[in-house]
Amino acid sequence: MLLAWTLAAGLTALLVMAPVVALGVEAVQGSGGLWPHLLAHVLPPALVETGLLLAGVGAVVVVVGTGSAWLVAAYEFPGRRLLDWALLLPLAVPTYIAAYAYLDILHPVGPVQSAIRALLGYARPRDLILPDLRSLPGCILLLGFVLYPYVYLPTRALFLMQSANLVEAGRSLGAGPGAVFRRVALPLARPAIALGASLALLEALNDIGAAEFLGVRTLTVAIYDTWINRSDLPGAAGLALVMLAACLGLIAVERRARRGRGYAGAAQRPRRMSRTRLTGPAALGALSLGLVPVTLGFLAPASHLVVEASQRLHVAGLSGAILSESLNTLLYAGLATVVATTLGLVVAAGSAVLGGRWRGVLLRCATFGYAVPGAILAIGLLPPLAALDGLLDGLSRAVTGLPLAAMGLGTGAALVYAYVVRFLAVTAGSSEAGLARVPRSLGDAARVLGRGPASALAQVHLPLTWPALLGGALLVFVDCVKELPATLILRPLNVETLATHLYGEAARGTYEDGAVAALLIVAVGLLPVALLLRVSTPKA
């Protein structure tokens, strides 16, 4: 049984690493005469734009996420409880949907600029020219106010869990609120901030819709353009390797920032930090300050989508295309969720329950895909899937004399494969966390009673870990619904999902036609936010 489980985990790890290996093989083949062009005119500006974008987004998410976490953890004011969970809402809005909504909101004839012109007495859009959102600063601010919850969530949890004695000791030594935050709370929160910032930057690096809509030529946009518009797979693979190196660099920086930063608490349960009560103008100012990221990251784009979708439904009704795209989205996301949950359990159980010498290595390899953006996975999957189709077609012709239709490239199987590789780490992590909470003595007792490892897993561990499995499956399902880069590259011909439909409408500038699809994606995105609300507050 141990050998079979190890082989299954090893095969899963191999399937995850195959796209990365294929990228290297494809890039080594060279890009013919296009490589000089890519090196001279594509890669340098893409690196500069990507570096500036990541630096700006990193600064915004750290400041907004950490400041918001300290605000709700250290102060008590009317509306704090509402603000506490509302600050998570931007997680429900994918970055490309936020860009899609704001391009319409801030359009020269959109509601914001029209209201400003009416207020100032201007009649025509050209009479008052405001800064264009289609710029690098605009993209930085938009991504920052959508992605800050990645920093807010772990930092808030750490602030709530750390012992009140540390903060109150600083206060007793004469430190003011600002000094306590800078010299006590902030150093303690550095591991959480580093973790959250790295996740936010990986999401920013994976983005393709927002960056392209706002005119920012990131590495992801360059990869997509090189493959789709130039049909240059080796060149796209080379650019993808550069982007993969950037992702691994972010992870290395995050781990280095957390090195030696573990903090032990007291043996007894620590007392919660007492919040400073604010009243009057100070309380109103705190609430207003906390509502700024909620409004910019969720309320403004979501409200606009509701208005536009309502108008669209009132005029034209619900189109058949939206219904078929919703079914496609649910089908591919559902299949990927089932496969990812099953394989995640296989990998995690092989590590936590069955043991094995190479369990740690296999687990890391199997969960490596989460660090690889969707565009890189999609480009990496193209060569092995094309080779598989060629092999199967050759075998079919040799045996039956008939050609075989594509089984991988250009089919839904390729898209499901990409989703599974991309998000397997989520289900493996949730499965590992759930299994770790089951006392080892229960599994030992099952074996003493004659149960084998698989039987003990099915009858003992699974009934106790299903909440964690369900939570991981929910997160994977929502991530698959929102995933855009991999879907754009690998979706079957003439098949649209909600994400690709929205991308096409935004590319054509017909924003009102994509509002319904965008609103449906945001509605689905609210599911993990509701789950996080239940589990994110530490127990007293």
Order of alpha helices (4+ residues) and beta strands (2+ residues): alpha-alpha-alpha-beta-alpha-alpha-alpha-alpha-alpha-alpha-alpha-alpha-alpha-alpha-alpha-beta-alpha-alpha-alpha-alpha-alpha-alpha-alpha-alpha-alpha-alpha-alpha-alpha
